[in-house]
Amino acid sequence: MKKLLLFLLLVFAAFTLAYAQKGGDEATSQQKSQEIDTTEVNWFPYDAGLDSAREQNKHIVVYFNAKWCGYCRRMESETFARPDIIKMLNKDFVPIMVNGDSKKQLNIDGYKITERDLAQREYRVRGYPAFWFLKPDSERLGMLNGYQQADNFLEVLYYMKDALYNEMTFEEYMKAGGYKARRKG
């Protein structure tokens, strides 16, 4: 009887230990999934990004590019390589990438359009890179053309993320010291 009791106690202890380890692994896994990736921007396709932005109530950055575009490659290797920009895009925005030359078809709430037509017809993109900023409900806020140095792009991201466009122009925001001045205040 004592041997059976000892055996059951050992089995119970083993299961308890295994369950505790599994729970710890799940907690660690959840914690890791809540950490923001700072190694690369997690770009969404246009149609999926719009849905995600609505669900998460996040602003959208649409990055229009082309494979042949040298300044696009420079944006990707310099500006989009900075951990602070990567973190902000992944945490506070839904970043969307659209290849302006692609014939990949998108399905936007039943409306079918290629990435190329989206860029040229819907957004009137005439040069690359180009960035459109949208509210979470897809309302268009504004466009930014051309290569953007990291510090300048970061200023625009803070301005958009904090919806400061409701309070002041971007020029007023910059005259007031930009995001660094707002963080001190």
N, CA, C and O atoms as a DFTB+ gen file, in Angstrom:
740 C
 N C O
     1  1       0.821      -1.188       0.000
     2  2       0.000       0.000       0.000
     3  2       0.869       1.258       0.000
     4  3       0.598       2.216      -0.725
     5  1       1.926       1.237       0.834
     6  2       2.814       2.391       0.891
     7  2       3.502       2.605      -0.450
     8  3       3.707       3.745      -0.868
     9  1       3.862       1.506      -1.134
    10  2       4.516       1.624      -2.437
    11  2       3.551       2.231      -3.458
    12  3       3.953       3.072      -4.262
    13  1       2.299       1.819      -3.434
    14  2       1.302       2.361      -4.343
    15  2       1.086       3.844      -4.080
    16  3       1.001       4.631      -5.023
    17  1       0.997       4.233      -2.826
    18  2       0.828       5.625      -2.452
    19  2       2.035       6.457      -2.890
    20  3       1.880       7.569      -3.396
    21  1       3.224       5.916      -2.694
    22  2       4.449       6.609      -3.112
    23  2       4.481       6.742      -4.633
    24  3       4.863       7.789      -5.156
    25  1       4.081       5.685      -5.345
    26  2       4.044       5.720      -6.798
    27  2       3.052       6.794      -7.291
    28  3       3.381       7.580      -8.180
    29  1       1.845       6.821      -6.714
    30  2       0.842       7.812      -7.101
    31  2       1.317       9.235      -6.785
    32  3       1.058      10.167      -7.546
    33  1       2.003       9.384      -5.671
    34  2       2.545      10.692      -5.305
    35  2       3.594      11.150      -6.313
    36  3       3.620      12.319      -6.696
    37  1       4.455      10.235      -6.742
    38  2       5.474      10.554      -7.733
    39  2       4.839      10.905      -9.085
    40  3       5.274      11.847      -9.747
    41  1       3.819      10.154      -9.492
    42  2       3.123      10.435     -10.745
    43  2       2.456      11.804     -10.671
    44  3       2.530      12.594     -11.613
    45  1       1.806      12.076      -9.542
    46  2       1.160      13.375      -9.360
    47  2       2.193      14.504      -9.423
    48  3       1.955      15.532     -10.057
    49  1       3.326      14.312      -8.772
    50  2       4.391      15.326      -8.775
    51  2       4.922      15.529     -10.193
    52  3       5.180      16.660     -10.604
    53  1       5.083      14.446     -10.935
    54  2       5.582      14.558     -12.310
    55  2       4.594      15.326     -13.188
    56  3       5.001      16.185     -13.971
    57  1       3.291      15.022     -13.063
    58  2       2.292      15.738     -13.832
    59  2       2.228      17.214     -13.440
    60  3       2.104      18.087     -14.299
    61  1       2.314      17.485     -12.146
    62  2       2.294      18.870     -11.670
    63  2       3.477      19.645     -12.223
    64  3       3.335      20.785     -12.667
    65  1       4.641      19.019     -12.192
    66  2       5.846      19.667     -12.710
    67  2       5.732      19.897     -14.216
    68  3       6.100      20.962     -14.712
    69  1       5.229      18.911     -14.936
    70  2       5.073      19.041     -16.382
    71  2       4.053      20.131     -16.721
    72  3       4.262      20.910     -17.651
    73  1       2.954      20.186     -15.969
    74  2       1.935      21.203     -16.210
    75  2       2.478      22.598     -15.906
    76  3       2.235      23.541     -16.660
    77  1       3.210      22.727     -14.805
    78  2       3.798      24.023     -14.449
    79  2       4.779      24.471     -15.523
    80  3       4.813      25.648     -15.883
    81  1       5.579      23.538     -16.036
    82  2       6.537      23.868     -17.093
    83  2       5.804      24.314     -18.349
    84  3       6.206      25.284     -18.992
    85  1       4.722      23.607     -18.708
    86  2       3.951      23.963     -19.892
    87  2       3.333      25.338     -19.714
    88  3       3.366      26.148     -20.641
    89  1       2.771      25.620     -18.552
    90  2       2.184      26.931     -18.273
    91  2       3.226      28.016     -18.370
    92  3       2.951      29.096     -18.892
    93  1       4.428      27.747     -17.872
    94  2       5.514      28.722     -17.957
    95  2       5.906      28.969     -19.395
    96  3       6.175      30.103     -19.790
    97  1       5.940      27.884     -20.192
    98  2       6.262      28.039     -21.614
    99  2       5.206      28.871     -22.322
   100  3       5.534      29.702     -23.168
   101  1       3.914      28.649     -21.976
   102  2       2.846      29.425     -22.601
   103  2       2.954      30.889     -22.219
   104  3       2.765      31.768     -23.060
   105  1       3.259      31.160     -20.946
   106  2       3.406      32.549     -20.511
   107  2       4.565      33.202     -21.240
   108  3       4.459      34.346     -21.683
   109  1       5.676      32.477     -21.366
   110  2       6.833      33.012     -22.078
   111  2       6.480      33.249     -23.535
   112  3       6.876      34.260     -24.114
   113  1       5.739      32.326     -24.131
   114  2       5.324      32.463     -25.527
   115  2       4.411      33.672     -25.700
   116  3       4.558      34.428     -26.660
   117  1       3.460      33.859     -24.765
   118  2       2.570      35.012     -24.844
   119  2       3.354      36.300     -24.688
   120  3       3.106      37.275     -25.398
   121  1       4.310      36.307     -23.754
   122  2       5.116      37.497     -23.538
   123  2       5.909      37.831     -24.796
   124  3       6.002      38.996     -25.183
   125  1       6.482      36.812     -25.435
   126  2       7.246      37.043     -26.658
   127  2       6.358      37.575     -27.770
   128  3       6.777      38.431     -28.548
   129  1       5.111      37.059     -27.848
   130  2       4.228      37.524     -28.912
   131  2       3.797      38.967     -28.673
   132  3       3.424      39.663     -29.617
   133  1       3.843      39.430     -27.410
   134  2       3.488      40.808     -27.118
   135  2       4.658      41.756     -27.334
   136  3       4.457      42.965     -27.447
   137  1       5.876      41.229     -27.393
   138  2       7.031      42.058     -27.676
   139  2       6.960      42.503     -29.133
   140  3       6.498      41.761     -29.999
   141  1       7.422      43.718     -29.390
   142  2       7.354      44.276     -30.736
   143  2       8.645      43.961     -31.473
   144  3       9.743      44.177     -30.962
   145  1       8.489      43.451     -32.675
   146  2       9.640      43.124     -33.519
   147  2      10.349      44.399     -33.938
   148  3       9.718      45.323     -34.452
   149  1      11.658      44.457     -33.723
   150  2      12.443      45.616     -34.157
   151  2      13.483      45.221     -35.192
   152  3      14.407      45.986     -35.467
   153  1      13.340      44.032     -35.769
   154  2      14.308      43.586     -36.771
   155  2      13.836      43.844     -38.198
   156  3      14.656      44.022     -39.099
   157  1      12.525      43.865     -38.409
   158  2      11.995      44.154     -39.740
   159  2      10.545      44.603     -39.646
   160  3       9.819      44.232     -38.724
   161  1      10.146      45.399     -40.608
   162  2       8.762      45.865     -40.665
   163  2       7.890      44.697     -41.124
   164  3       8.221      43.999     -42.082
   165  1       6.790      44.501     -40.437
   166  2       5.838      43.440     -40.789
   167  2       4.792      44.003     -41.753
   168  3       3.700      44.399     -41.344
   169  1       5.148      44.032     -43.046
   170  2       4.290      44.621     -44.066
   171  2       3.069      43.753     -44.326
   172  3       3.166      42.527     -44.366
   173  1       1.935      44.386     -44.501
   174  2       0.690      43.721     -44.854
   175  2       0.406      43.949     -46.331
   176  3       0.834      44.956     -46.896
   177  1      -0.319      43.014     -46.969
   178  2      -0.883      43.317     -48.282
   179  2      -1.992      44.360     -48.071
   180  3      -2.548      44.459     -46.977
   181  1      -2.307      45.122     -49.097
   182  2      -3.248      46.234     -48.964
   183  2      -4.598      45.791     -48.392
   184  3      -5.069      46.361     -47.408
   185  1      -5.217      44.789     -48.996
   186  2      -6.558      44.392     -48.568
   187  2      -6.580      43.873     -47.133
   188  3      -7.465      44.236     -46.359
   189  1      -5.619      43.030     -46.770
   190  2      -5.551      42.500     -45.403
   191  2      -5.204      43.609     -44.405
   192  3      -5.680      43.596     -43.270
   193  1      -4.389      44.550     -44.824
   194  2      -4.005      45.652     -43.949
   195  2      -5.176      46.543     -43.584
   196  3      -5.288      46.984     -42.440
   197  1      -6.050      46.812     -44.543
   198  2      -7.228      47.634     -44.247
   199  2      -8.098      46.969     -43.195
   200  3      -8.583      47.624     -42.273
   201  1      -8.291      45.666     -43.336
   202  2      -9.091      44.920     -42.356
   203  2      -8.431      44.955     -40.977
   204  3      -9.100      45.170     -39.967
   205  1      -7.125      44.745     -40.945
   206  2      -6.396      44.746     -39.685
   207  2      -6.460      46.111     -38.998
   208  3      -6.622      46.186     -37.780
   209  1      -6.337      47.170     -39.760
   210  2      -6.384      48.523     -39.185
   211  2      -7.743      48.807     -38.551
   212  3      -7.823      49.403     -37.476
   213  1      -8.794      48.383     -39.217
   214  2     -10.140      48.574     -38.649
   215  2     -10.278      47.802     -37.342
   216  3     -10.777      48.329     -36.347
   217  1      -9.833      46.551     -37.355
   218  2      -9.948      45.706     -36.162
   219  2      -9.129      46.246     -34.995
   220  3      -9.586      46.220     -33.852
   221  1      -7.922      46.734     -35.275
   222  2      -7.014      47.189     -34.221
   223  2      -7.122      48.685     -33.933
   224  3      -6.503      49.185     -32.994
   225  1      -7.911      49.401     -34.746
   226  2      -8.051      50.849     -34.622
   227  2      -6.691      51.552     -34.662
   228  3      -6.360      52.354     -33.790
   229  1      -5.915      51.226     -35.701
   230  2      -4.592      51.818     -35.899
   231  2      -4.543      52.568     -37.222
   232  3      -5.203      52.197     -38.192
   233  1      -3.749      53.629     -37.237
   234  2      -3.502      54.348     -38.484
   235  2      -2.748      53.444     -39.460
   236  3      -2.146      52.443     -39.069
   237  1      -2.795      53.816     -40.722
   238  2      -2.190      53.019     -41.787
   239  2      -1.117      53.840     -42.486
   240  3      -1.295      55.031     -42.742
   241  1      -0.003      53.188     -42.791
   242  2       1.020      53.762     -43.659
   243  2       1.075      52.867     -44.887
   244  3       1.403      51.685     -44.781
   245  1       0.755      53.424     -46.057
   246  2       0.834      52.662     -47.301
   247  2       2.110      53.097     -48.013
   248  3       2.271      54.261     -48.380
   249  1       3.004      52.142     -48.197
   250  2       4.292      52.380     -48.854
   251  2       4.193      51.862     -50.281
   252  3       4.156      50.652     -50.507
   253  1       4.149      52.781     -51.247
   254  2       4.119      52.431     -52.661
   255  2       5.553      52.405     -53.170
   256  3       6.302      53.365     -52.989
   257  1       5.927      51.310     -53.803
   258  2       7.294      51.162     -54.304
   259  2       7.294      50.398     -55.625
   260  3       6.250      49.976     -56.123
   261  1       8.485      50.236     -56.171
   262  2       8.684      49.439     -57.386
   263  2      10.045      48.759     -57.269
   264  3      10.969      49.303     -56.664
   265  1      10.159      47.585     -57.842
   266  2      11.418      46.824     -57.744
   267  2      12.602      47.562     -58.353
   268  3      13.725      47.421     -57.871
   269  1      12.374      48.346     -59.401
   270  2      13.452      49.052     -60.089
   271  2      13.841      50.355     -59.400
   272  3      14.815      50.993     -59.800
   273  1      13.106      50.758     -58.383
   274  2      13.276      52.058     -57.740
   275  2      14.461      52.063     -56.768
   276  3      14.419      51.408     -55.726
   277  1      15.501      52.793     -57.111
   278  2      16.690      52.881     -56.267
   279  2      16.427      53.537     -54.920
   280  3      16.969      53.107     -53.902
   281  1      15.590      54.585     -54.908
   282  2      15.289      55.247     -53.637
   283  2      14.412      54.370     -52.733
   284  3      14.452      54.499     -51.509
   285  1      13.631      53.489     -53.336
   286  2      12.858      52.534     -52.533
   287  2      13.808      51.584     -51.809
   288  3      13.647      51.317     -50.618
   289  1      14.806      51.074     -52.548
   290  2      15.792      50.174     -51.930
   291  2      16.550      50.909     -50.819
   292  3      16.870      50.324     -49.784
   293  1      16.830      52.186     -51.045
   294  2      17.526      52.974     -50.035
   295  2      16.640      53.151     -48.795
   296  3      17.131      53.055     -47.670
   297  1      15.350      53.407     -48.990
   298  2      14.410      53.504     -47.854
   299  2      14.452      52.211     -47.047
   300  3      14.488      52.236     -45.817
   301  1      14.446      51.095     -47.746
   302  2      14.411      49.800     -47.087
   303  2      15.713      49.488     -46.361
   304  3      15.694      48.884     -45.289
   305  1      16.842      49.894     -46.936
   306  2      18.130      49.571     -46.305
   307  2      18.551      50.587     -45.248
   308  3      19.386      50.277     -44.398
   309  1      17.993      51.784     -45.285
   310  2      18.368      52.807     -44.307
   311  2      17.213      53.135     -43.359
   312  3      17.255      52.778     -42.182
   313  1      16.206      53.799     -43.861
   314  2      15.110      54.277     -43.008
   315  2      14.349      53.124     -42.367
   316  3      14.126      53.125     -41.157
   317  1      13.948      52.137     -43.173
   318  2      13.180      51.014     -42.635
   319  2      14.054      49.990     -41.926
   320  3      13.563      48.941     -41.508
   321  1      15.331      50.278     -41.786
   322  2      16.238      49.387     -41.050
   323  2      16.470      49.882     -39.625
   324  3      17.048      49.163     -38.809
   325  1      16.034      51.082     -39.321
   326  2      16.226      51.632     -37.974
   327  2      15.258      51.005     -36.992
   328  3      14.049      51.020     -37.227
   329  1      15.764      50.451     -35.890
   330  2      14.892      49.784     -34.918
   331  2      13.763      50.662     -34.371
   332  3      12.665      50.155     -34.138
   333  1      13.996      51.959     -34.160
   334  2      12.930      52.806     -33.623
   335  2      11.799      52.987     -34.644
   336  3      10.630      53.062     -34.265
   337  1      12.134      53.056     -35.901
   338  2      11.100      53.179     -36.939
   339  2      10.388      51.843     -37.122
   340  3       9.164      51.804     -37.246
   341  1      11.137      50.765     -37.138
   342  2      10.526      49.437     -37.252
   343  2       9.548      49.220     -36.105
   344  3       8.414      48.790     -36.318
   345  1       9.993      49.519     -34.889
   346  2       9.141      49.313     -33.716
   347  2       7.868      50.146     -33.812
   348  3       6.776      49.644     -33.548
   349  1       8.000      51.410     -34.185
   350  2       6.818      52.266     -34.274
   351  2       5.855      51.776     -35.358
   352  3       4.645      51.726     -35.137
   353  1       6.385      51.419     -36.516
   354  2       5.508      50.926     -37.575
   355  2       4.791      49.646     -37.143
   356  3       3.592      49.501     -37.383
   357  1       5.506      48.727     -36.516
   358  2       4.902      47.459     -36.112
   359  2       3.952      47.599     -34.928
   360  3       2.988      46.842     -34.814
   361  1       4.212      48.551     -34.056
   362  2       3.398      48.700     -32.843
   363  2       2.210      49.638     -33.040
   364  3       1.094      49.325     -32.625
   365  1       2.445      50.775     -33.667
   366  2       1.450      51.841     -33.676
   367  2       0.707      52.010     -34.997
   368  3      -0.250      52.781     -35.066
   369  1       1.123      51.315     -36.031
   370  2       0.511      51.446     -37.353
   371  2       0.239      50.073     -37.935
   372  3       0.703      49.055     -37.422
   373  1      -0.514      50.069     -39.004
   374  2      -0.594      48.897     -39.862
   375  2       0.175      49.290     -41.121
   376  3      -0.328      50.045     -41.953
   377  1       1.404      48.770     -41.258
   378  2       2.207      49.107     -42.434
   379  2       1.810      48.234     -43.628
   380  3       1.761      47.008     -43.530
   381  1       1.532      48.882     -44.742
   382  2       1.104      48.194     -45.957
   383  2       2.115      48.503     -47.062
   384  3       2.533      49.648     -47.230
   385  1       2.497      47.482     -47.802
   386  2       3.403      47.674     -48.941
   387  2       2.664      47.325     -50.226
   388  3       2.032      46.275     -50.331
   389  1       2.757      48.235     -51.209
   390  2       2.127      48.028     -52.509
   391  2       3.188      48.208     -53.587
   392  3       3.838      49.250     -53.663
   393  1       3.359      47.184     -54.421
   394  2       4.279      47.251     -55.551
   395  2       3.517      47.881     -56.719
   396  3       2.600      47.275     -57.274
   397  1       3.903      49.085     -57.078
   398  2       3.205      49.834     -58.124
   399  2       3.293      49.235     -59.511
   400  3       2.614      49.710     -60.421
   401  1       4.106      48.207     -59.706
   402  2       4.202      47.536     -60.998
   403  2       3.510      46.172     -61.003
   404  3       3.438      45.511     -62.039
   405  1       3.009      45.760     -59.857
   406  2       2.480      44.404     -59.716
   407  2       1.074      44.258     -60.289
   408  3       0.235      45.151     -60.173
   409  1       0.850      43.117     -60.903
   410  2      -0.479      42.779     -61.408
   411  2      -1.224      41.874     -60.422
   412  3      -2.258      41.290     -60.746
   413  1      -0.668      41.777     -59.209
   414  2      -1.324      40.988     -58.167
   415  2      -2.684      41.611     -57.872
   416  3      -2.796      42.818     -57.655
   417  1      -3.715      40.767     -57.869
   418  2      -5.064      41.267     -57.680
   419  2      -5.417      41.318     -56.198
   420  3      -5.148      40.384     -55.443
   421  1      -6.021      42.426     -55.806
   422  2      -6.482      42.626     -54.439
   423  2      -8.001      42.540     -54.428
   424  3      -8.657      42.816     -55.432
   425  1      -8.546      42.157     -53.292
   426  2      -9.992      42.114     -53.128
   427  2     -10.337      43.000     -51.932
   428  3     -10.172      42.599     -50.780
   429  1     -10.816      44.206     -52.223
   430  2     -11.118      45.179     -51.192
   431  2     -12.631      45.238     -51.028
   432  3     -13.320      45.958     -51.750
   433  1     -13.126      44.482     -50.081
   434  2     -14.570      44.402     -49.828
   435  2     -15.355      44.121     -51.109
   436  3     -16.381      44.750     -51.368
   437  1     -14.866      43.177     -51.901
   438  2     -15.541      42.777     -53.129
   439  2     -15.098      43.540     -54.367
   440  3     -15.436      43.154     -55.486
   441  1     -14.351      44.610     -54.182
   442  2     -13.831      45.412     -55.299
   443  2     -12.467      44.845     -55.670
   444  3     -11.549      44.839     -54.850
   445  1     -12.337      44.372     -56.898
   446  2     -11.080      43.757     -57.333
   447  2     -10.281      44.756     -58.154
   448  3     -10.798      45.413     -59.057
   449  1      -8.988      44.848     -57.805
   450  2      -8.093      45.787     -58.467
   451  2      -6.668      45.273     -58.307
   452  3      -6.341      44.637     -57.305
   453  1      -5.823      45.548     -59.292
   454  2      -4.415      45.146     -59.168
   455  2      -3.673      46.183     -58.334
   456  3      -4.131      47.316     -58.185
   457  1      -2.530      45.791     -57.794
   458  2      -1.708      46.736     -57.039
   459  2      -1.303      47.912     -57.934
   460  3      -1.281      49.061     -57.493
   461  1      -0.988      47.613     -59.177
   462  2      -0.588      48.663     -60.117
   463  2      -1.702      49.686     -60.317
   464  3      -1.460      50.891     -60.253
   465  1      -2.923      49.207     -60.560
   466  2      -4.049      50.111     -60.747
   467  2      -4.394      50.857     -59.459
   468  3      -4.809      52.015     -59.499
   469  1      -4.223      50.199     -58.332
   470  2      -4.453      50.866     -57.051
   471  2      -3.521      52.066     -56.917
   472  3      -3.949      53.164     -56.558
   473  1      -2.253      51.842     -57.208
   474  2      -1.267      52.923     -57.101
   475  2      -1.557      54.040     -58.094
   476  3      -1.593      55.213     -57.724
   477  1      -1.763      53.675     -59.347
   478  2      -1.882      54.691     -60.401
   479  2      -3.254      55.357     -60.453
   480  3      -3.343      56.580     -60.565
   481  1      -4.315      54.572     -60.374
   482  2      -5.652      55.138     -60.539
   483  2      -6.262      55.652     -59.239
   484  3      -6.792      56.761     -59.179
   485  1      -6.179      54.840     -58.221
   486  2      -6.844      55.193     -56.960
   487  2      -6.054      56.211     -56.137
   488  3      -6.635      57.119     -55.543
   489  1      -4.735      56.057     -56.105
   490  2      -3.900      56.949     -55.285
   491  2      -3.113      57.963     -56.117
   492  3      -2.479      58.862     -55.565
   493  1      -3.154      57.824     -57.405
   494  2      -2.476      58.759     -58.327
   495  2      -0.986      58.913     -58.015
   496  3      -0.439      60.015     -58.051
   497  1      -0.353      57.800     -57.713
   498  2       1.088      57.792     -57.459
   499  2       1.802      57.971     -58.791
   500  3       1.547      57.234     -59.743
   501  1       2.687      58.943     -58.856
   502  2       3.413      59.244     -60.091
   503  2       4.909      58.979     -59.979
   504  3       5.618      58.988     -60.985
   505  1       5.384      58.745     -58.777
   506  2       6.794      58.459     -58.567
   507  2       6.973      57.651     -57.288
   508  3       6.108      57.655     -56.412
   509  1       8.081      56.972     -57.194
   510  2       8.354      56.094     -56.054
   511  2       9.647      56.508     -55.364
   512  3      10.560      57.025     -56.007
   513  1       9.722      56.286     -54.085
   514  2       8.671      55.816     -53.183
   515  2       7.637      56.906     -52.912
   516  3       7.905      58.098     -53.067
   517  1       6.464      56.468     -52.508
   518  2       5.384      57.364     -52.110
   519  2       4.696      56.743     -50.894
   520  3       4.611      55.521     -50.771
   521  1       4.216      57.589     -50.015
   522  2       3.576      57.128     -48.782
   523  2       2.241      57.829     -48.626
   524  3       2.142      59.050     -48.753
   525  1       1.228      57.046     -48.352
   526  2      -0.075      57.589     -48.014
   527  2      -0.352      57.225     -46.568
   528  3      -0.074      56.107     -46.133
   529  1      -0.896      58.168     -45.832
   530  2      -1.278      57.958     -44.439
   531  2      -2.794      57.972     -44.361
   532  3      -3.447      58.873     -44.887
   533  1      -3.346      56.960     -43.697
   534  2      -4.785      56.791     -43.614
   535  2      -5.202      56.617     -42.163
   536  3      -4.433      56.135     -41.332
   537  1      -6.429      57.016     -41.874
   538  2      -7.025      56.755     -40.567
   539  2      -7.370      55.269     -40.493
   540  3      -7.355      54.581     -41.513
   541  1      -7.677      54.771     -39.307
   542  2      -8.031      53.343     -39.184
   543  2      -9.216      52.921     -40.050
   544  3      -9.314      51.758     -40.441
   545  1     -10.117      53.858     -40.353
   546  2     -11.270      53.528     -41.201
   547  2     -10.960      53.697     -42.687
   548  3     -11.869      53.645     -43.515
   549  1      -9.693      53.899     -43.032
   550  2      -9.182      54.046     -44.404
   551  2      -9.356      55.432     -44.994
   552  3      -9.036      55.642     -46.164
   553  1      -9.855      56.385     -44.218
   554  2      -9.942      57.757     -44.725
   555  2      -8.528      58.277     -44.971
   556  3      -7.652      58.158     -44.114
   557  1      -8.322      58.848     -46.139
   558  2      -6.997      59.334     -46.518
   559  2      -6.683      60.660     -45.838
   560  3      -7.488      61.591     -45.839
   561  1      -5.488      60.715     -45.257
   562  2      -5.048      61.919     -44.563
   563  2      -4.079      62.749     -45.389
   564  3      -4.181      63.975     -45.427
   565  1      -3.150      62.091     -46.041
   566  2      -2.177      62.830     -46.811
   567  2      -1.111      61.940     -47.395
   568  3      -0.986      60.764     -47.051
   569  1      -0.341      62.537     -48.296
   570  2       0.680      61.807     -49.044
   571  2       2.044      62.443     -48.814
   572  3       2.156      63.652     -48.609
   573  1       3.055      61.624     -48.851
   574  2       4.439      62.061     -48.738
   575  2       5.194      61.415     -49.885
   576  3       5.169      60.193     -50.033
   577  1       5.861      62.215     -50.694
   578  2       6.576      61.706     -51.868
   579  2       8.068      61.623     -51.627
   580  3       8.642      62.431     -50.897
   581  1       8.690      60.632     -52.252
   582  2      10.141      60.559     -52.308
   583  2      10.811      59.921     -51.112
   584  3      10.183      59.581     -50.110
   585  1      12.114      59.775     -51.263
   586  2      12.942      59.196     -50.209
   587  2      12.844      60.058     -48.945
   588  3      12.875      61.287     -49.016
   589  1      12.726      59.406     -47.806
   590  2      12.634      60.097     -46.525
   591  2      13.751      59.631     -45.603
   592  3      13.886      58.440     -45.322
   593  1      14.544      60.577     -45.140
   594  2      15.558      60.227     -44.150
   595  2      14.844      59.780     -42.879
   596  3      13.718      60.193     -42.602
   597  1      15.512      58.941     -42.125
   598  2      14.902      58.321     -40.950
   599  2      14.343      59.335     -39.956
   600  3      13.206      59.185     -39.508
   601  1      15.109      60.355     -39.602
   602  2      14.633      61.322     -38.607
   603  2      13.400      62.073     -39.099
   604  3      12.473      62.304     -38.323
   605  1      13.375      62.450     -40.351
   606  2      12.204      63.131     -40.908
   607  2      10.991      62.210     -40.919
   608  3       9.886      62.622     -40.567
   609  1      11.205      60.967     -41.322
   610  2      10.100      60.013     -41.382
   611  2       9.541      59.753     -39.984
   612  3       8.330      59.618     -39.808
   613  1      10.422      59.684     -39.001
   614  2       9.991      59.468     -37.621
   615  2       9.105      60.627     -37.147
   616  3       8.112      60.406     -36.454
   617  1       9.459      61.838     -37.515
   618  2       8.628      62.999     -37.156
   619  2       7.219      62.850     -37.731
   620  3       6.229      63.107     -37.046
   621  1       7.141      62.438     -38.979
   622  2       5.836      62.265     -39.617
   623  2       5.052      61.159     -38.917
   624  3       3.848      61.295     -38.702
   625  1       5.719      60.076     -38.564
   626  2       5.037      58.979     -37.875
   627  2       4.444      59.433     -36.542
   628  3       3.299      59.101     -36.234
   629  1       5.200      60.180     -35.753
   630  2       4.674      60.679     -34.480
   631  2       3.484      61.615     -34.712
   632  3       2.479      61.535     -34.007
   633  1       3.603      62.482     -35.681
   634  2       2.534      63.418     -35.998
   635  2       1.247      62.668     -36.355
   636  3       0.166      63.036     -35.897
   637  1       1.363      61.638     -37.155
   638  2       0.202      60.859     -37.570
   639  2      -0.321      59.975     -36.441
   640  3      -1.525      59.920     -36.192
   641  1       0.584      59.292     -35.767
   642  2       0.189      58.359     -34.704
   643  2      -0.626      59.052     -33.629
   644  3      -1.633      58.521     -33.160
   645  1      -0.188      60.240     -33.242
   646  2      -0.859      60.976     -32.178
   647  2      -2.024      61.825     -32.683
   648  3      -2.600      62.606     -31.925
   649  1      -2.372      61.672     -33.967
   650  2      -3.482      62.403     -34.601
   651  2      -3.349      63.908     -34.392
   652  3      -4.340      64.608     -34.181
   653  1      -2.123      64.391     -34.452
   654  2      -1.889      65.823     -34.264
   655  2      -2.404      66.655     -35.423
   656  3      -2.519      67.876     -35.308
   657  1      -2.717      66.007     -36.544
   658  2      -3.296      66.696     -37.692
   659  2      -4.635      67.329     -37.320
   660  3      -5.110      68.221     -38.024
   661  1      -5.246      66.883     -36.227
   662  2      -6.491      67.487     -35.744
   663  2      -6.235      68.774     -34.969
   664  3      -7.147      69.580     -34.784
   665  1      -5.001      68.970     -34.517
   666  2      -4.665      70.109     -33.666
   667  2      -3.848      71.182     -34.361
   668  3      -4.000      72.368     -34.067
   669  1      -2.978      70.773     -35.285
   670  2      -2.050      71.726     -35.892
   671  2      -1.552      71.199     -37.224
   672  3      -1.684      70.014     -37.531
   673  1      -0.978      72.096     -38.009
   674  2      -0.363      71.667     -39.258
   675  2       0.981      71.008     -38.930
   676  3       1.510      71.166     -37.830
   677  1       1.507      70.288     -39.879
   678  2       2.808      69.663     -39.670
   679  2       3.883      70.728     -39.476
   680  3       4.799      70.556     -38.671
   681  1       3.769      71.814     -40.210
   682  2       4.732      72.917     -40.070
   683  2       4.706      73.476     -38.645
   684  3       5.761      73.734     -38.065
   685  1       3.514      73.665     -38.079
   686  2       3.402      74.149     -36.690
   687  2       4.005      73.144     -35.711
   688  3       4.681      73.516     -34.752
   689  1       3.751      71.884     -35.971
   690  2       4.301      70.812     -35.142
   691  2       5.827      70.861     -35.136
   692  3       6.452      70.746     -34.081
   693  1       6.417      71.029     -36.304
   694  2       7.877      71.087     -36.397
   695  2       8.426      72.367     -35.758
   696  3       9.469      72.330     -35.104
   697  1       7.740      73.491     -35.939
   698  2       8.175      74.740     -35.305
   699  2       8.138      74.629     -33.787
   700  3       8.927      75.267     -33.090
   701  1       7.214      73.812     -33.278
   702  2       7.098      73.604     -31.828
   703  2       8.131      72.604     -31.302
   704  3       8.160      72.319     -30.105
   705  1       8.969      72.075     -32.181
   706  2      10.033      71.175     -31.746
   707  2       9.824      69.713     -32.063
   708  3      10.675      68.885     -31.738
   709  1       8.707      69.376     -32.692
   710  2       8.470      67.992     -33.090
   711  2       8.241      67.055     -31.919
   712  3       7.870      67.482     -30.825
   713  1       8.466      65.782     -32.161
   714  2       8.143      64.778     -31.142
   715  2       9.034      64.874     -29.919
   716  3       8.589      64.543     -28.820
   717  1      10.263      65.311     -30.065
   718  2      11.146      65.420     -28.907
   719  2      10.633      66.467     -27.921
   720  3      10.692      66.265     -26.708
   721  1      10.130      67.583     -28.441
   722  2       9.576      68.620     -27.578
   723  2       8.302      68.126     -26.892
   724  3       8.075      68.430     -25.721
   725  1       7.485      67.380     -27.597
   726  2       6.227      66.867     -27.015
   727  2       6.512      65.820     -25.940
   728  3       5.762      65.720     -24.969
   729  1       7.571      65.048     -26.095
   730  2       7.901      64.017     -25.109
   731  2       8.375      64.650     -23.804
   732  3       8.158      64.091     -22.729
   733  1       9.019      65.810     -23.891
   734  2       9.490      66.498     -22.691
   735  2       8.333      67.159     -21.947
   736  3       8.350      67.270     -20.721
   737  1       7.321      67.600     -22.712
   738  2       6.206      68.365     -22.136
   739  2       5.181      67.564     -21.488
   740  3       4.205      68.109     -20.974
